[in-house]
Amino acid sequence: MDRLALIIGNSKYQRVGTLKNPQNDATDIASILSTLGFEVDYYLDLNISKMETAVRDYLLKLDEFSTGLFFFAGHGMQIDGINFLVPTDCELKDKAKTMLSCFNINKYLEGISHYKGKTNICILDACRDNPYSVSSRDIISGFAPFTYQPKGTIIAYSTSPDNSASDGDGSNGLYTGVLKDALQIPNLKIEEMFKSVRKNVMELSNDEQISWEHSSLVGDFYFSVKEMPVVPDVSDSDIYAFIKEKGDYYAKVTEDINDIECMPYVDGYNKFNIPIIKLLRAFSRIDYKKNGTVFSDNTIDQLNINYLESWGFARKNGRWYYKDNYVEMGDPLPLSDELMPMMPSVGHEINLEGNIQCAFNAEKLYIVLTSNFPDETPLIFTLKGKNYNAQSKASVSSGIATSDGFSNNSSIIDDGLYRLEISCPINSVLPPSVKGVFGERNRNLTGQNVKFDPISGNTASLNFNFVITNNEPKLV
């Protein structure tokens, strides 16, 4: 499981009347989320001490999960524009003491803000008709608009700002009764799911209750996913079995690695009349899962495109072939939002520039790069020439990085034309200090020395040509 949920339902309030449905709401949502792959921590009727403990424990566990969900059903209110969830032992006194006896939602939001790259979902069915609001002019029914939420978060609540929600006539509150059905609709993005909830809540309440969301999500999230076959008439499993069988066959009859990789798909195209891209997608879906990895179809297509030509598929006269075998390649799915280029953060752009100096020392060629890379940036020097290919690693210090000495099997490098590429690794393996400067997916890198790849994001690539004549390198 990579999904964690904290579910709290408060019905039995000690100093105001009991709410009929929050316990049922919490129980039903916990059950549904369990079937949708969530590890669920589930509590009923918590006082302030136990609520704070439950949220703290949840936040500590969240580090191990990619998605977190917090659901609360019960009383909620705002004081001075700050939103609070009401524990069962809340006692109205003066404003300051009342605020201390309730759970400030900002504590939860501040807690999840420390986790980067996660999807956080907060669902609050907590603005029931509020008996506390009649006891103090400082307490207002309904929630205030949320002015802060961490990146990658969606906050959904059962009614619009400053309004109350129905506790429902049946076994659930109006909002949760609609929500629990919508959660189970397959292949519905979370934003579309909440839109469908809002439409049904408005219809059932004669437009008196309008559910609401605030979102800073940057990726797609689905509660329920029902995988459809890549093509309607042939299952992914049938394609996988055929390609696997053919791969085993070619591995026995040939040592040509390209034939072993490509001919199963050529045969699959001839058998099923399905384009290569779709055959690869169907096979990869299953193959990645068997290896414990799950990618979206858009990402699978992009990964496979990167492999096709290296395997031996090639265009001839605008058509695709493997050797003399014609195939229909097909079109990949469009890039999803998370694979698209990202604009640099304003004021943090780095227009990469650099120049090199080359010199021989003790029959080895040393290359010194002077650039605006930040300190600690790891670099790879790749030197290629006729019958020559070698690499060296270096790290930037005060704008300078020096390669190890290049040689030719312990001898001096031959005269000739050489091409040098200086690159840095993808964002995920960079030191934290460099990641902070480069930004997510190296988004802050700009200029002609930057290449973009949908999978890895921006990467640096500084290229130089030079000629060695009589042991003297000269840039050209």
C-alpha positions as CSV (number, residue, x, y, z in Angstrom):
1,M,0.0,0.0,0.0
2,D,1.2,3.5,-0.7
3,R,-2.0,5.3,0.6
4,L,-2.6,6.3,4.2
5,A,-5.9,7.6,5.6
6,L,-6.9,9.1,9.0
7,I,-10.6,8.9,9.6
8,I,-12.3,10.6,12.6
9,G,-16.1,10.7,13.3
10,N,-17.3,12.7,16.3
11,S,-21.0,12.2,17.3
12,K,-21.2,12.1,21.1
13,Y,-20.5,15.7,22.1
14,Q,-20.5,16.1,25.9
15,R,-22.0,19.6,26.2
16,V,-24.3,19.8,23.2
17,G,-26.6,17.4,21.5
18,T,-25.4,14.2,19.9
19,L,-25.0,14.2,16.1
20,K,-26.7,11.3,14.4
21,N,-24.4,10.5,11.5
22,P,-20.7,11.3,11.9
23,Q,-20.0,7.8,13.4
24,N,-21.7,6.2,10.4
25,D,-20.0,8.6,8.0
26,A,-16.5,7.7,9.4
27,T,-17.3,4.0,9.5
28,D,-18.5,3.9,5.9
29,I,-15.6,6.0,4.5
30,A,-13.0,3.9,6.3
31,S,-14.5,0.7,4.9
32,I,-14.5,2.1,1.3
33,L,-11.0,3.5,1.5
34,S,-9.8,0.1,2.7
35,T,-11.1,-1.5,-0.5
36,L,-9.4,1.3,-2.5
37,G,-5.9,0.5,-1.2
38,F,-5.6,2.8,1.8
39,E,-4.1,1.8,5.1
40,V,-6.8,3.3,7.4
41,D,-6.4,4.6,10.9
42,Y,-10.0,5.0,12.2
43,Y,-11.3,6.7,15.4
44,L,-14.7,7.7,16.8
45,D,-15.6,10.3,19.4
46,L,-12.2,11.8,20.2
47,N,-11.5,14.5,22.8
48,I,-9.0,17.3,22.0
49,S,-6.0,15.3,23.5
50,K,-6.8,12.2,21.5
51,M,-7.5,14.2,18.3
52,E,-4.1,15.9,18.5
53,T,-2.4,12.5,19.1
54,A,-4.1,10.9,16.2
55,V,-3.1,13.7,13.8
56,R,0.4,13.7,15.1
57,D,0.8,9.9,14.7
58,Y,-0.7,10.2,11.2
59,L,1.8,12.9,10.1
60,L,4.7,10.8,11.4
61,K,3.6,7.8,9.4
62,L,2.9,9.8,6.2
63,D,6.6,9.9,5.3
64,E,6.3,6.2,4.2
65,F,3.3,6.8,1.8
66,S,2.8,8.7,-1.5
67,T,-0.8,9.7,-0.7
68,G,-2.4,10.9,2.5
69,L,-6.1,11.4,3.2
70,F,-7.6,13.0,6.3
71,F,-11.4,12.7,6.7
72,F,-13.4,14.3,9.6
73,A,-17.1,14.2,10.3
74,G,-18.6,16.2,13.1
75,H,-18.8,19.8,14.2
76,G,-16.6,22.5,12.7
77,M,-16.5,26.2,13.1
78,Q,-14.4,29.4,12.5
79,I,-13.1,31.9,15.0
80,D,-11.5,35.1,13.8
81,G,-11.3,33.5,10.3
82,I,-9.4,30.4,11.6
83,N,-11.0,27.0,11.0
84,F,-11.4,24.5,13.8
85,L,-12.6,20.9,14.2
86,V,-14.6,20.4,17.4
87,P,-13.6,17.6,19.7
88,T,-16.2,15.9,21.9
89,D,-15.1,17.7,25.1
90,C,-15.1,21.2,23.7
91,E,-16.4,23.7,26.3
92,L,-17.2,27.3,25.4
93,K,-15.4,29.8,27.6
94,D,-13.8,32.9,26.5
95,K,-12.5,33.1,22.9
96,A,-8.9,32.2,23.7
97,K,-9.7,29.2,25.8
98,T,-12.3,28.0,23.2
99,M,-9.7,28.1,20.5
100,L,-7.3,26.1,22.6
101,S,-9.9,23.4,23.3
102,C,-10.5,22.8,19.6
103,F,-8.3,21.4,16.8
104,N,-6.8,24.1,14.5
105,I,-6.8,22.8,11.0
106,N,-3.7,24.8,10.2
107,K,-1.7,22.4,12.4
108,Y,-2.6,19.6,10.0
109,L,-1.8,21.8,7.0
110,E,1.6,22.9,8.5
111,G,2.4,19.2,9.2
112,I,1.8,18.0,5.6
113,S,3.7,21.0,4.2
114,H,7.0,19.4,5.3
115,Y,6.4,16.5,2.8
116,K,7.3,17.2,-0.8
117,G,6.0,15.3,-3.8
118,K,3.0,13.8,-2.1
119,T,-0.7,14.0,-2.8
120,N,-2.6,15.2,0.3
121,I,-6.4,15.0,0.5
122,C,-8.4,16.6,3.3
123,I,-12.2,16.0,3.3
124,L,-14.3,17.8,6.0
125,D,-17.9,17.0,6.5
126,A,-17.8,19.2,9.5
127,C,-20.1,22.2,9.2
128,R,-23.3,20.7,10.5
129,D,-25.8,23.1,12.1
130,N,-23.6,24.5,14.8
131,P,-24.9,24.9,18.4
132,Y,-21.7,26.6,19.4
133,S,-22.3,29.6,17.1
134,V,-25.3,30.8,19.1
135,S,-23.3,31.0,22.3
136,S,-20.7,33.5,21.1
137,R,-20.5,36.2,18.5
138,D,-16.9,35.2,17.9
139,I,-17.9,31.8,16.7
140,I,-19.3,31.5,13.2
141,S,-21.0,28.5,11.6
142,G,-19.2,27.1,8.5
143,F,-15.6,27.3,7.6
144,A,-13.8,30.4,6.4
145,P,-12.1,30.2,3.0
146,F,-8.7,28.5,3.3
147,T,-6.0,31.0,2.5
148,Y,-3.1,28.6,2.8
149,Q,-2.6,25.1,1.6
150,P,0.6,23.2,0.7
151,K,1.5,22.3,-2.8
152,G,-0.1,19.0,-3.9
153,T,-3.1,19.4,-1.6
154,I,-6.9,19.4,-2.1
155,I,-9.2,20.5,0.7
156,A,-12.8,19.5,0.2
157,Y,-15.6,20.4,2.5
158,S,-19.3,19.7,2.6
159,T,-20.6,23.2,2.0
160,S,-19.5,26.6,0.8
161,P,-17.7,29.0,3.0
162,D,-19.6,30.5,5.9
163,N,-22.5,28.0,5.5
164,S,-23.7,25.0,7.3
165,A,-24.3,21.4,6.1
166,S,-27.1,18.9,6.6
167,D,-26.6,16.0,8.9
168,G,-28.9,14.0,6.6
169,D,-32.1,12.2,7.0
170,G,-30.7,8.7,6.5
171,S,-27.7,6.9,8.0
172,N,-25.2,9.4,6.5
173,G,-24.8,13.1,6.3
174,L,-26.0,14.5,3.0
175,Y,-22.4,15.1,1.7
176,T,-20.9,11.8,2.8
177,G,-23.8,9.9,1.5
178,V,-23.1,11.2,-2.0
179,L,-19.3,11.1,-1.5
180,K,-19.1,7.4,-0.6
181,D,-20.7,6.4,-3.9
182,A,-18.6,8.8,-6.0
183,L,-15.3,7.5,-4.4
184,Q,-16.0,4.1,-6.0
185,I,-16.5,5.3,-9.6
186,P,-13.6,4.0,-11.6
187,N,-11.2,6.1,-13.7
188,L,-12.5,9.4,-12.5
189,K,-10.0,12.1,-11.7
190,I,-10.3,13.5,-8.2
191,E,-11.4,17.0,-9.4
192,E,-14.1,15.4,-11.6
193,M,-15.2,13.2,-8.7
194,F,-15.7,16.2,-6.5
195,K,-17.6,18.0,-9.3
196,S,-20.0,15.1,-9.5
197,V,-20.5,15.2,-5.7
198,R,-21.3,18.9,-5.8
199,K,-23.8,18.4,-8.6
200,N,-25.6,15.6,-6.6
201,V,-25.5,17.5,-3.3
202,M,-27.0,20.6,-4.9
203,E,-29.8,18.5,-6.5
204,L,-30.6,16.7,-3.2
205,S,-30.6,19.9,-1.2
206,N,-32.5,22.0,-3.7
207,D,-29.4,24.1,-4.1
208,E,-29.3,25.0,-0.4
209,Q,-26.0,23.2,0.1
210,I,-23.0,23.5,-2.3
211,S,-19.9,21.5,-1.6
212,W,-16.6,23.2,-2.1
213,E,-12.9,22.5,-2.8
214,H,-9.6,24.3,-2.7
215,S,-6.8,22.6,-4.7
216,S,-3.1,23.0,-5.3
217,L,-2.8,19.6,-6.9
218,V,-0.1,19.3,-9.6
219,G,-0.7,15.7,-10.8
220,D,-3.6,13.4,-11.5
221,F,-5.2,11.3,-8.8
222,Y,-7.8,8.6,-9.0
223,F,-9.4,6.9,-6.1
224,S,-10.5,3.9,-8.1
225,V,-8.8,2.7,-11.3
226,K,-10.2,0.0,-13.5
227,E,-7.7,-0.8,-16.1
228,M,-9.1,-1.1,-19.6
229,P,-7.3,-3.2,-22.2
230,V,-5.1,-1.2,-24.7
231,V,-7.3,-2.5,-27.5
232,P,-10.9,-3.6,-27.1
233,D,-10.7,-7.0,-28.8
234,V,-7.5,-8.4,-27.3
235,S,-6.6,-8.5,-23.6
236,D,-3.3,-7.2,-22.3
237,S,-2.7,-10.6,-20.9
238,D,-3.0,-12.3,-24.3
239,I,-0.6,-9.7,-25.8
240,Y,1.9,-10.2,-22.9
241,A,1.8,-14.0,-23.2
242,F,2.3,-13.9,-27.0
243,I,5.3,-11.4,-26.8
244,K,6.8,-13.3,-23.9
245,E,6.6,-16.6,-25.8
246,K,8.1,-15.1,-29.0
247,G,10.9,-13.5,-26.9
248,D,11.8,-16.8,-25.4
249,Y,11.8,-18.4,-28.9
250,Y,14.1,-15.8,-30.5
251,A,16.4,-16.0,-27.5
252,K,17.0,-19.7,-28.4
253,V,17.4,-19.4,-32.2
254,T,19.5,-16.2,-32.5
255,E,22.2,-14.2,-30.8
256,D,21.2,-11.0,-32.4
257,I,19.9,-8.9,-29.5
258,N,17.9,-6.6,-31.7
259,D,16.0,-9.6,-33.2
260,I,15.4,-10.9,-29.7
261,E,13.9,-7.4,-28.7
262,C,12.1,-6.5,-31.9
263,M,10.9,-9.6,-33.7
264,P,8.3,-10.5,-31.0
265,Y,6.6,-7.2,-31.7
266,V,6.9,-7.6,-35.5
267,D,5.2,-11.0,-35.1
268,G,2.6,-9.4,-32.7
269,Y,1.9,-6.7,-35.3
270,N,1.4,-9.3,-38.0
271,K,-0.8,-11.5,-35.8
272,F,-3.0,-8.9,-34.1
273,N,-2.8,-6.0,-36.5
274,I,-2.1,-3.7,-33.6
275,P,0.5,-0.9,-33.9
276,I,3.8,-1.4,-32.2
277,I,3.3,1.4,-29.6
278,K,0.1,-0.2,-28.4
279,L,1.7,-3.7,-28.2
280,L,4.5,-2.2,-26.2
281,R,2.0,-0.4,-23.9
282,A,0.0,-3.6,-23.2
283,F,3.2,-5.7,-22.6
284,S,4.8,-3.0,-20.4
285,R,1.7,-2.5,-18.2
286,I,2.0,-6.1,-17.0
287,D,5.8,-6.4,-17.1
288,Y,6.3,-3.3,-14.9
289,K,3.7,-4.5,-12.4
290,K,5.5,-7.9,-12.2
291,N,8.6,-5.9,-11.2
292,G,6.8,-3.9,-8.6
293,T,6.6,-0.7,-10.6
294,V,3.5,1.2,-11.9
295,F,3.6,3.9,-14.5
296,S,0.8,5.8,-16.2
297,D,0.2,4.8,-19.9
298,N,1.6,8.2,-20.9
299,T,4.8,7.6,-19.1
300,I,5.0,4.0,-20.5
301,D,4.7,5.3,-24.1
302,Q,7.4,7.9,-23.5
303,L,9.8,5.3,-22.0
304,N,9.2,3.0,-24.9
305,I,9.7,5.7,-27.5
306,N,13.1,6.3,-26.1
307,Y,14.0,2.6,-26.7
308,L,12.6,2.1,-30.2
309,E,15.4,3.3,-32.4
310,S,18.1,1.9,-30.1
311,W,16.5,-1.5,-30.6
312,G,16.6,-1.2,-34.4
313,F,13.3,0.1,-35.5
314,A,13.9,2.8,-38.1
315,R,12.1,5.2,-40.5
316,K,12.5,4.6,-44.2
317,N,10.8,7.0,-46.6
318,G,8.4,8.1,-43.8
319,R,7.5,4.6,-42.8
320,W,8.6,2.4,-40.0
321,Y,10.6,-0.9,-40.5
322,Y,12.5,-3.4,-38.5
323,K,15.2,-4.4,-41.0
324,D,13.0,-5.3,-44.0
325,N,9.8,-5.8,-42.0
326,Y,7.2,-3.1,-42.4
327,V,5.3,-2.2,-39.2
328,E,2.7,0.4,-38.3
329,M,4.2,2.3,-35.3
330,G,1.1,4.2,-34.1
331,D,1.0,7.4,-32.1
332,P,1.9,7.6,-28.4
333,L,-0.5,9.1,-25.9
334,P,0.0,12.9,-25.3
335,L,2.4,13.9,-22.6
336,S,0.7,14.2,-19.2
337,D,1.1,17.3,-17.2
338,E,3.8,15.9,-15.0
339,L,5.9,15.1,-18.1
340,M,5.6,18.5,-19.7
341,P,8.4,21.2,-19.5
342,M,8.2,23.4,-16.4
343,M,8.8,27.1,-16.5
344,P,11.7,28.3,-14.2
345,S,10.8,29.9,-10.9
346,V,10.8,33.6,-11.3
347,G,14.1,35.1,-10.2
348,H,15.8,31.7,-10.0
349,E,16.6,31.2,-13.7
350,I,20.1,29.9,-14.5
351,N,21.3,30.5,-18.0
352,L,24.0,27.8,-18.2
353,E,27.3,29.0,-19.7
354,G,30.8,27.6,-19.6
355,N,34.1,27.5,-21.4
356,I,37.0,25.0,-21.2
357,Q,40.8,24.9,-21.3
358,C,42.6,21.8,-22.4
359,A,46.2,20.8,-21.8
360,F,48.5,17.8,-21.6
361,N,50.3,16.9,-18.5
362,A,52.4,13.7,-18.2
363,E,50.9,12.4,-21.4
364,K,47.3,12.8,-20.1
365,L,44.8,15.3,-21.3
366,Y,43.2,17.4,-18.6
367,I,40.1,19.6,-19.2
368,V,39.1,22.5,-16.9
369,L,35.6,23.9,-17.1
370,T,34.8,27.3,-15.9
371,S,31.0,27.8,-15.6
372,N,28.1,29.2,-13.5
373,F,27.2,25.7,-12.2
374,P,26.6,25.9,-8.4
375,D,29.2,24.3,-6.1
376,E,28.9,20.6,-5.5
377,T,27.2,20.0,-8.9
378,P,28.4,16.5,-10.1
379,L,29.5,16.5,-13.8
380,I,30.4,13.9,-16.4
381,F,33.0,14.7,-19.0
382,T,32.4,12.5,-22.1
383,L,35.2,12.6,-24.7
384,K,34.7,11.0,-28.1
385,G,36.9,10.7,-31.2
386,K,37.6,8.2,-33.9
387,N,38.0,4.9,-32.2
388,Y,38.0,6.7,-28.8
389,N,35.3,7.0,-26.1
390,A,36.0,7.7,-22.4
391,Q,34.4,9.4,-19.4
392,S,35.5,11.2,-16.3
393,K,33.6,12.5,-13.3
394,A,34.2,15.8,-11.5
395,S,32.5,18.2,-9.0
396,V,32.2,21.9,-9.2
397,S,34.0,24.1,-6.7
398,S,34.0,27.9,-7.0
399,G,32.8,27.6,-10.5
400,I,35.5,25.3,-11.7
401,A,35.6,21.6,-12.4
402,T,38.6,19.6,-13.6
403,S,38.5,16.2,-15.3
404,D,40.7,13.3,-14.6
405,G,43.5,12.8,-17.1
406,F,42.3,11.3,-20.4
407,S,44.7,8.8,-22.1
408,N,44.7,6.0,-24.6
409,N,45.4,2.7,-22.8
410,S,48.1,4.6,-20.7
411,S,49.5,6.2,-23.9
412,I,49.0,9.8,-25.1
413,I,45.8,10.4,-27.1
414,D,46.1,10.3,-30.9
415,D,45.9,13.4,-33.0
416,G,42.5,14.1,-34.5
417,L,39.1,15.7,-34.0
418,Y,37.4,15.2,-30.6
419,R,33.9,16.1,-29.3
420,L,33.4,16.8,-25.6
421,E,30.1,16.7,-23.8
422,I,29.9,18.0,-20.2
423,S,26.6,16.9,-18.5
424,C,25.1,16.6,-15.0
425,P,22.9,13.8,-13.8
426,I,19.1,14.0,-13.5
427,N,17.5,15.9,-10.6
428,S,16.7,12.8,-8.5
429,V,20.4,12.0,-7.9
430,L,21.7,15.5,-7.3
431,P,23.0,16.7,-3.9
432,P,20.3,18.5,-1.9
433,S,22.1,21.8,-2.2
434,V,22.1,21.6,-6.0
435,K,18.5,20.4,-6.1
436,G,17.4,23.5,-4.3
437,V,19.1,25.7,-6.9
438,F,18.0,23.8,-9.9
439,G,14.4,23.3,-8.8
440,E,12.0,20.5,-9.4
441,R,13.0,18.5,-12.5
442,N,15.8,21.0,-13.0
443,R,13.2,23.5,-14.1
444,N,15.4,26.6,-13.4
445,L,18.1,25.6,-16.0
446,T,17.7,27.6,-19.2
447,G,19.6,28.4,-22.4
448,Q,21.1,26.6,-25.3
449,N,23.1,24.3,-23.1
450,V,20.0,22.7,-21.6
451,K,18.2,19.7,-23.1
452,F,14.7,18.6,-22.1
453,D,13.5,15.0,-21.8
454,P,9.9,14.2,-20.7
455,I,11.0,11.5,-18.3
456,S,14.0,13.2,-16.6
457,G,13.2,16.9,-17.1
458,N,15.9,19.4,-17.9
459,T,19.6,18.3,-18.1
460,A,22.7,20.3,-18.8
461,S,24.7,19.5,-21.9
462,L,27.7,21.7,-22.8
463,N,29.4,20.6,-26.0
464,F,32.8,21.5,-27.4
465,N,34.9,20.4,-30.4
466,F,38.7,20.5,-30.5
467,V,41.5,19.2,-32.6
468,I,44.7,17.7,-31.2
469,T,47.7,18.2,-33.4
470,N,51.2,17.3,-32.2
471,N,49.9,17.0,-28.7
472,E,48.4,20.5,-28.8
473,P,44.6,20.7,-28.3
474,K,42.9,23.6,-30.0
475,L,39.2,24.5,-29.8
476,V,37.3,24.7,-33.1
